[in-house]
């Protein structure tokens, strides 16, 4: 597909329990941060790094909070992925070559039907199983999680705000998004 955006998609999540991170402390006194609300929710993230020769790289994402309520979806469903792809098409204004992993939700029949109905502007490739090193979006998640490593959030809303703030900052830094492509060992031929 000529003149298409190459879009890499991936998902990640962050719970109230922060990842282990390095910090400063007095010698001999290891700092320990107690976290309230352990296990009381999760922030799910779906993101797309978008590349096209001659264009500024883009980051498009969606966030969903899961609070453990009855009948509340834990993560993204096929309609959410379809919506994210349609949003990317609108924002990018051109055809898309979508590259994503073999998540079970990516392989459901309604999404396959959606792909078949939109072959004029959408081409889909599945990454090999267990190949996160080939997906530049993994670099974005690494940057987001590194920044929230020392966050001792009081509630799930604080985790969500922090994740959104970091993703919004990354959207304004196309050179960082380009760095994630290079970090995956990939280049775009112009």
C-alpha positions in Angstrom: 0.0 0.0 0.0 1.7 3.2 -1.2 1.8 6.3 0.9 0.5 4.4 4.0 1.2 5.0 7.7 2.9 2.1 9.4 1.1 1.7 12.7 2.3 -0.6 15.6 -0.3 -1.4 18.2 0.2 -2.9 21.7 -1.5 -3.0 25.1 -0.2 -2.6 28.6 -1.6 -2.2 32.1 -0.7 -0.6 35.4 -2.2 -1.6 38.8 -2.1 0.3 42.1 1.0 -1.6 43.1 3.9 0.4 41.5 6.7 -1.5 39.7 9.9 -1.7 41.7 12.2 1.2 40.9 15.4 2.6 42.1 15.5 5.7 44.3 17.8 7.6 46.6 18.1 6.9 50.3 20.6 7.3 53.2 23.3 4.7 53.2 22.2 1.7 55.2 18.5 2.8 55.3 16.6 1.3 52.3 13.6 3.5 51.6 10.3 1.6 51.7 7.1 3.2 50.5 3.8 1.7 51.7 1.1 1.8 49.1 -2.6 2.0 50.0 -5.4 0.4 47.9 -3.3 -2.5 46.7 -5.2 -4.6 44.2 -8.1 -2.1 43.9 -8.1 -1.5 40.2 -6.1 -1.4 37.1 -5.5 1.1 34.3 -5.4 -0.6 30.8 -3.7 1.2 28.0 -3.8 0.5 24.2 -1.4 2.5 22.1 -0.3 3.0 18.5 3.0 4.4 17.3 2.5 5.7 13.8 5.3 6.3 11.2 5.4 7.6 7.7 8.5 8.8 5.8 8.4 12.6 5.6 5.8 13.0 8.4 6.1 13.6 12.1 5.8 10.3 14.1 2.6 10.1 16.1 1.3 8.4 19.2 -2.4 7.5 19.6 -3.7 5.9 22.7 -6.8 4.9 24.7 -7.1 4.4 28.5 -9.6 2.3 30.5 -9.9 2.1 34.2 -11.0 -1.2 35.8 -12.3 -0.8 39.4 -13.5 -4.4 39.9 -17.2 -3.6 39.6 -19.6 -6.3 38.5 -20.1 -6.5 34.7 -17.3 -3.9 34.2 -14.9 -4.9 31.4 -11.3 -5.6 32.6 -9.7 -4.5 29.4 -10.4 -3.6 25.8 -12.9 -5.5 23.6 -12.9 -5.9 19.9 -15.1 -2.8 19.5 -12.6 -0.7 21.4 -9.8 -1.9 19.0 -12.0 -1.1 16.0 -12.7 2.3 17.4 -9.0 2.9 18.0 -8.2 1.9 14.4 -10.9 4.2 13.0 -9.6 7.1 15.2 -6.1 6.5 13.8 -7.4 6.6 10.3 -9.2 9.9 11.0 -6.2 11.5 12.7 -3.6 10.2 10.2 -5.7 11.0 7.2 -4.5 8.1 5.0 -4.2 4.4 4.5 -2.8 2.3 7.4 -0.6 -0.8 7.6 -1.4 -2.1 11.1 1.2 -4.3 12.8 0.2 -5.9 16.1 0.6 -9.1 18.2 -1.4 -12.3 18.4 -3.6 -11.2 21.4 -6.7 -13.4 21.3 -8.9 -10.3 21.1 -7.1 -9.3 17.9 -8.1 -12.6 16.2 -11.8 -12.6 16.8 -14.3 -12.9 13.9 -15.8 -9.4 14.1 -12.4 -7.8 13.8 -11.5 -10.1 10.9 -14.7 -9.1 9.2 -13.9 -5.4 9.8 -10.5 -5.9 8.2 -12.0 -7.6 5.2 -14.5 -4.9 4.7 -11.9 -2.1 4.8 -9.1 -3.5 2.7 -9.1 -0.3 0.6 -7.3 1.6 3.4 -6.3 -1.0 5.9 -3.7 -3.8 5.7 -3.1 -5.9 8.9 0.0 -7.9 9.8 0.5 -10.1 12.9 3.8 -10.0 14.7 5.3 -13.4 15.5 4.4 -14.9 18.8 6.6 -13.7 21.7 8.3 -10.9 19.7 7.9 -7.7 21.8 11.3 -6.6 20.7 9.9 -6.0 17.2 7.2 -3.6 18.4 8.2 0.1 19.0 5.1 0.5 21.1 6.8 -1.6 23.8 9.4 1.2 24.1 6.6 3.7 24.8 5.2 1.5 27.6 8.7 1.1 29.0 9.1 4.9 29.2 5.6 5.3 30.8 6.3 2.7 33.4 9.8 4.0 34.2 8.3 7.4 35.0 5.7 6.0 37.4 8.1 3.6 39.1 8.3 5.8 42.2 4.6 6.8 42.3 2.9 5.9 45.5 -0.6 6.6 44.3 -3.4 7.2 46.8 -6.1 6.0 44.4 -6.6 4.7 40.9 -7.5 8.2 39.5 -4.0 9.3 40.4 -2.5 6.4 38.5 -4.7 7.3 35.5 -3.8 11.0 35.6 -0.1 10.2 35.8 -0.3 7.7 32.8 -2.3 10.2 30.7 0.1 13.0 31.5 3.1 10.9 30.5 1.5 9.7 27.3 0.5 13.3 26.4 4.1 14.4 26.9 5.3 11.6 24.7 2.8 12.7 22.0 4.6 16.0 21.8 8.0 14.4 21.4 8.2 12.7 17.9 12.0 12.2 18.3 11.3 9.9 21.3 8.7 8.0 19.2 11.3 7.7 16.4 13.8 6.4 19.0 11.4 3.6 19.9 11.4 2.6 16.2 15.2 2.6 16.2 15.2 0.7 19.5 13.3 -2.1 17.9 15.9 -2.2 15.2 13.6 -1.0 12.5 13.8 1.8 10.0 11.5 3.3 7.4 12.6 3.5 3.8 11.7 6.9 2.3 
